[in-house]
Amino acid sequence: MSFRALVVEKDDQGNTSAGVQTLDDSRLPEGDVTVAVEYSTLNYKDGLCIGPGGGLVKSWPHVPGIDFAGTVEASDDARYAPGDKVVLTGWRVGEIHWGGFAQKARVKGDWLVPLPEGLTTRQAMAVGTAGFTAMLAVMALEDHGLAAGQGEVLVTGAAGGVGSVATALLAALGHDVAAVTGRPEQESYLRELGAGRIVPRAELAEVSSRPLEKEFWAGCVDAVAGAVLGRVLKQMRYGSPVAAVGLAGGAAIEGAMITPFILRGVNLLGIDSVMRPREDRLRAWDRIARDLPMNRLEAMEQTATLSDLPELGADILKGRVRGRVVVDPNA
């Protein structure tokens, strides 16, 4: 038996290349569950792994793809049987373990969760790691007291994958959403997702030397970090939470001071989706199936094939990809 996959290879000079190949099933890595992949999706990490140098990849040849959803084909794990629908995000699959940019994947059963009732495998991958991370961020804000009606909730990097789902989720849950973007042409898209106000990124990108600014935001999902997060922290309301999910603007929090934390009790919450315990995963996917409007999910979705991924991988690293890319490895 054989399957098609996007394979990243490195030559003796250290140059990497990515292309679609047909592989024998014997090439699949170790694991106790084999899944016929129906859909995957494109994330920033995937762009790193596909691109020059191989990014996060540790050994070659390699099959990237940090997410996938599909049907169990064979299983040595009692929790899963052939025919079961499953989802995988995280666990460094697609980085150090072969991932979902293929028609088949073999992984540990511990890394899988059942496909939530009410979702198709395609919808699950329209959500993907980005949407899963967004849901974890919203849950963290709620756990730290955020409720609808308290004021505007800011979403930075709103036109990206995490930001798009966070905007749609928060709006569906009754929050007033202010969406930050550096791409003014995305305003109609963000309003369609539920944003009530568009904030140009330039308004938050300038580093401020002031210890505090006027209080604006009741909560925030931040996918940017850098100068934007440093500025946002100084504008948060007393006792408000900020969920930090990304670092598109750099790993440092530029202009940050301790004052928002000790004078206003602002809570900065780090969101990790890679090694998240199974219980949290099940809770988040249940919330996604219940709270994310499917019509808004469709508005942020585009479809790609395996052969499209090298170009799309370069685009996502340059901030040129809007919303969610669903990958059909069987097309």
C-alpha positions as CSV (number, residue, x, y, z in Angstrom):
1,M,0.0,0.0,0.0
2,S,1.2,3.5,-0.7
3,F,0.1,7.1,0.1
4,R,0.9,10.6,-1.2
5,A,2.6,13.1,1.1
6,L,4.4,16.5,1.1
7,V,8.0,15.6,1.9
8,V,10.7,18.0,3.0
9,E,14.2,16.9,2.2
10,K,17.7,18.4,3.0
11,D,20.7,17.9,0.7
12,D,24.4,17.6,1.7
13,Q,24.8,21.4,1.4
14,G,22.0,22.0,3.9
15,N,19.5,23.2,1.3
16,T,15.9,22.1,1.8
17,S,13.2,21.4,-0.7
18,A,9.5,20.3,-0.5
19,G,7.5,18.3,-3.0
20,V,4.7,15.8,-3.2
21,Q,5.9,12.2,-3.2
22,T,4.3,8.7,-3.2
23,L,5.5,6.7,-0.2
24,D,5.1,3.1,0.8
25,D,3.1,2.4,4.0
26,S,6.3,0.9,5.5
27,R,7.7,4.5,5.7
28,L,5.1,5.5,8.3
29,P,6.6,6.3,11.7
30,E,6.0,4.3,14.9
31,G,2.7,4.7,16.6
32,D,-0.3,2.7,17.7
33,V,-3.0,4.3,15.5
34,T,-3.0,4.7,11.7
35,V,-5.3,7.3,10.4
36,A,-6.6,7.9,6.9
37,V,-6.2,11.7,6.7
38,E,-9.2,13.5,5.3
39,Y,-8.1,17.1,5.9
40,S,-5.3,19.0,7.4
41,T,-4.6,22.8,7.7
42,L,-1.9,25.3,7.3
43,N,-0.3,27.1,10.3
44,Y,2.7,29.4,10.8
45,K,4.7,26.5,12.2
46,D,4.0,24.6,9.0
47,G,5.4,27.5,7.0
48,L,8.6,27.3,9.0
49,C,8.9,23.6,8.4
50,I,8.3,23.8,4.7
51,G,10.5,26.8,4.1
52,P,14.2,27.2,3.6
53,G,16.2,25.5,6.4
54,G,13.4,23.3,7.5
55,G,12.5,25.5,10.5
56,L,11.5,23.2,13.4
57,V,12.3,19.9,11.6
58,K,14.9,17.8,13.4
59,S,15.4,14.9,10.9
60,W,14.9,14.4,7.2
61,P,13.1,13.4,5.1
62,H,10.1,14.8,6.9
63,V,6.3,15.2,6.4
64,P,5.0,18.4,8.0
65,G,1.5,19.3,9.1
66,I,0.8,19.9,12.7
67,D,-2.9,19.1,12.4
68,F,-5.1,16.5,10.8
69,A,-8.5,15.0,11.1
70,G,-9.7,11.7,9.6
71,T,-10.8,8.1,10.1
72,V,-9.0,5.4,12.0
73,E,-7.7,2.8,9.6
74,A,-5.9,0.5,12.2
75,S,-5.4,0.7,15.9
76,D,-3.6,-1.0,18.8
77,D,-5.1,1.4,21.2
78,A,-8.3,0.2,22.9
79,R,-9.8,3.7,22.8
80,Y,-10.0,3.7,19.0
81,A,-11.3,1.3,16.5
82,P,-11.3,1.3,12.7
83,G,-13.9,3.7,11.4
84,D,-13.7,6.2,14.3
85,K,-13.3,9.8,13.4
86,V,-10.4,11.6,15.2
87,V,-8.6,14.9,15.4
88,L,-5.0,15.7,16.2
89,T,-3.4,19.0,17.1
90,G,-0.1,19.6,18.8
91,W,2.3,17.2,20.5
92,R,5.0,18.4,18.1
93,V,3.5,16.3,15.3
94,G,4.6,17.9,12.0
95,E,7.7,19.1,13.7
96,I,9.7,16.1,15.1
97,H,7.1,13.5,14.2
98,W,5.6,13.0,10.7
99,G,2.4,15.0,10.4
100,G,-0.8,15.6,8.5
101,F,0.3,16.8,5.1
102,A,-0.3,13.2,3.8
103,Q,-3.0,10.8,3.0
104,K,-2.0,8.7,6.0
105,A,-0.5,9.3,9.4
106,R,0.5,7.0,12.2
107,V,0.7,8.5,15.8
108,K,0.3,7.6,19.5
109,G,-3.3,7.2,20.6
110,D,-2.6,9.6,23.5
111,W,-2.3,12.4,20.9
112,L,-5.8,11.9,19.4
113,V,-9.2,13.1,20.5
114,P,-12.5,11.9,19.1
115,L,-14.1,14.2,16.5
116,P,-16.6,16.3,18.5
117,E,-20.3,15.5,17.8
118,G,-21.7,18.1,15.4
119,L,-18.4,18.7,13.5
120,T,-17.2,17.3,10.3
121,T,-13.5,16.5,9.7
122,R,-13.3,19.4,7.3
123,Q,-14.8,21.8,9.9
124,A,-12.4,20.5,12.5
125,M,-9.5,21.5,10.2
126,A,-11.0,24.8,9.4
127,V,-10.7,25.3,13.2
128,G,-7.3,23.5,13.5
129,T,-4.6,24.5,16.0
130,A,-5.3,28.2,15.4
131,G,-9.0,27.8,16.3
132,F,-8.2,25.4,19.2
133,T,-5.7,27.9,20.5
134,A,-8.3,30.7,20.2
135,M,-10.8,28.7,22.2
136,L,-8.2,28.0,24.9
137,A,-7.6,31.8,25.0
138,V,-11.3,32.6,25.4
139,M,-11.7,30.0,28.1
140,A,-8.8,31.4,30.0
141,L,-10.3,34.9,29.8
142,E,-13.6,33.6,31.1
143,D,-11.8,31.7,33.9
144,H,-10.3,35.0,34.9
145,G,-13.6,36.8,35.1
146,L,-14.4,38.1,31.6
147,A,-18.1,38.2,30.8
148,A,-20.1,39.7,28.0
149,G,-21.2,43.3,28.6
150,Q,-18.1,44.3,30.6
151,G,-16.6,46.4,27.7
152,E,-14.7,45.9,24.5
153,V,-12.4,42.9,24.1
154,L,-9.4,43.5,21.9
155,V,-8.1,40.9,19.4
156,T,-4.7,41.6,17.9
157,G,-3.6,40.0,14.6
158,A,-7.3,39.7,14.0
159,A,-7.1,38.7,10.3
160,G,-4.8,35.7,11.0
161,G,-5.9,32.2,11.9
162,V,-6.0,32.6,15.7
163,G,-7.4,36.1,15.5
164,S,-10.1,35.2,13.0
165,V,-11.5,32.4,15.2
166,A,-11.1,34.5,18.4
167,T,-13.0,37.3,16.8
168,A,-15.9,35.0,15.7
169,L,-16.0,33.2,19.0
170,L,-16.0,36.3,21.2
171,A,-18.7,38.0,19.0
172,A,-20.9,34.9,19.1
173,L,-20.6,34.9,22.9
174,G,-21.9,38.4,23.1
175,H,-18.7,40.4,23.5
176,D,-18.0,43.8,21.8
177,V,-15.0,43.0,19.8
178,A,-12.3,45.5,18.6
179,A,-10.2,43.9,16.0
180,V,-6.6,45.0,15.4
181,T,-5.1,44.6,11.9
182,G,-2.3,46.1,9.8
183,R,-4.3,45.3,6.7
184,P,-7.1,47.9,6.1
185,E,-8.4,45.9,3.2
186,Q,-9.5,43.2,5.7
187,E,-12.1,45.5,7.4
188,S,-15.2,44.0,5.7
189,Y,-13.9,40.5,6.4
190,L,-13.4,41.2,10.2
191,R,-16.8,42.9,10.4
192,E,-18.4,39.8,8.8
193,L,-16.8,37.7,11.6
194,G,-18.4,40.0,14.2
195,A,-15.9,42.8,15.0
196,G,-17.7,46.0,16.0
197,R,-14.7,48.2,15.6
198,I,-11.5,48.0,13.6
199,V,-8.3,49.3,15.2
200,P,-5.4,50.1,12.9
201,R,-2.3,48.3,14.1
202,A,-0.3,51.6,13.8
203,E,-2.3,53.0,16.7
204,L,-0.7,50.4,19.0
205,A,2.6,49.7,17.4
206,E,4.5,52.8,18.8
207,V,6.4,52.1,22.0
208,S,5.2,54.2,24.9
209,S,7.4,55.3,27.7
210,R,4.4,56.0,30.0
211,P,3.8,53.5,32.8
212,L,0.1,53.5,32.2
213,E,-2.4,54.8,29.7
214,K,-6.2,55.4,29.7
215,E,-8.1,52.2,30.5
216,F,-9.9,50.8,27.4
217,W,-10.1,47.1,27.2
218,A,-12.0,44.6,29.3
219,G,-10.0,41.7,27.9
220,C,-7.6,40.8,25.1
221,V,-6.5,37.9,22.9
222,D,-3.0,38.9,21.7
223,A,-1.3,37.1,18.8
224,V,1.3,39.7,18.1
225,A,3.4,40.4,21.3
226,G,6.3,42.9,20.6
227,A,5.5,46.6,20.9
228,V,1.7,46.0,20.4
229,L,1.4,43.9,23.6
230,G,3.6,46.3,25.5
231,R,1.2,49.1,24.6
232,V,-2.0,47.1,25.1
233,L,-1.0,46.1,28.7
234,K,-0.9,49.7,29.7
235,Q,-4.5,50.2,28.3
236,M,-6.2,47.3,30.1
237,R,-8.9,47.9,32.6
238,Y,-8.4,47.2,36.3
239,G,-8.3,43.4,36.9
240,S,-8.6,42.5,33.3
241,P,-7.1,39.4,31.6
242,V,-4.8,39.2,28.5
243,A,-4.3,35.9,26.8
244,A,-1.0,35.8,24.9
245,V,-1.1,33.2,22.1
246,G,1.6,34.3,19.6
247,L,4.7,36.4,18.8
248,A,4.2,37.6,15.2
249,G,5.6,41.0,16.3
250,G,8.6,39.5,18.1
251,A,9.3,37.5,21.3
252,A,10.0,40.6,23.4
253,I,7.3,42.7,25.0
254,E,8.7,46.1,24.0
255,G,8.0,49.0,26.3
256,A,6.5,46.7,29.0
257,M,6.6,47.7,32.6
258,I,5.5,46.1,35.8
259,T,3.0,48.9,36.5
260,P,-0.1,47.4,34.8
261,F,0.3,44.2,36.9
262,I,0.8,45.8,40.3
263,L,-1.3,49.0,39.9
264,R,-4.2,47.6,37.9
265,G,-4.0,43.9,38.6
266,V,-3.8,43.0,35.0
267,N,-3.4,39.3,34.4
268,L,-1.1,38.1,31.5
269,L,-2.1,34.5,30.7
270,G,0.2,32.4,28.5
271,I,-1.6,30.0,26.2
272,D,0.1,26.8,25.1
273,S,-1.8,24.4,22.8
274,V,1.0,21.9,22.0
275,M,1.3,19.9,25.2
276,R,-2.2,20.7,26.6
277,P,-3.6,17.9,28.7
278,R,-6.3,15.7,27.2
279,E,-9.0,16.9,29.6
280,D,-8.5,20.5,28.4
281,R,-8.5,19.4,24.8
282,L,-11.9,17.6,25.2
283,R,-13.4,20.7,27.0
284,A,-12.1,23.1,24.3
285,W,-13.3,21.0,21.4
286,D,-16.8,20.6,23.0
287,R,-16.9,24.4,23.3
288,I,-15.9,24.9,19.7
289,A,-18.6,22.6,18.5
290,R,-21.2,24.4,20.6
291,D,-20.1,28.1,20.4
292,L,-18.4,28.7,17.1
293,P,-20.9,29.7,14.4
294,M,-20.3,27.5,11.3
295,N,-21.3,30.3,8.9
296,R,-18.5,32.5,10.3
297,L,-16.1,29.5,10.1
298,E,-16.9,29.2,6.4
299,A,-16.3,32.9,5.8
300,M,-12.6,32.5,6.9
301,E,-11.9,29.3,5.0
302,Q,-10.0,28.6,1.8
303,T,-9.0,25.2,0.3
304,A,-5.6,23.9,-0.8
305,T,-4.0,20.7,-2.1
306,L,-0.6,19.2,-1.1
307,S,1.0,20.8,-4.2
308,D,-0.2,24.2,-3.1
309,L,1.7,24.1,0.2
310,P,5.2,25.2,-0.7
311,E,3.8,28.5,-2.0
312,L,1.3,28.9,0.8
313,G,4.0,28.1,3.3
314,A,6.0,31.1,2.1
315,D,2.9,33.3,2.1
316,I,1.9,32.6,5.7
317,L,5.4,33.5,6.9
318,K,5.0,36.9,5.1
319,G,1.6,37.5,6.6
320,R,-0.2,37.1,3.3
321,V,-2.7,34.3,4.4
322,R,-6.1,35.4,5.7
323,G,-8.1,33.2,8.0
324,R,-7.9,29.4,7.7
325,V,-6.5,27.2,4.9
326,V,-8.0,23.7,4.8
327,V,-5.7,21.2,3.1
328,D,-7.3,18.3,1.2
329,P,-4.5,15.7,0.8
330,N,-6.7,13.5,-1.4
331,A,-7.4,16.2,-4.0
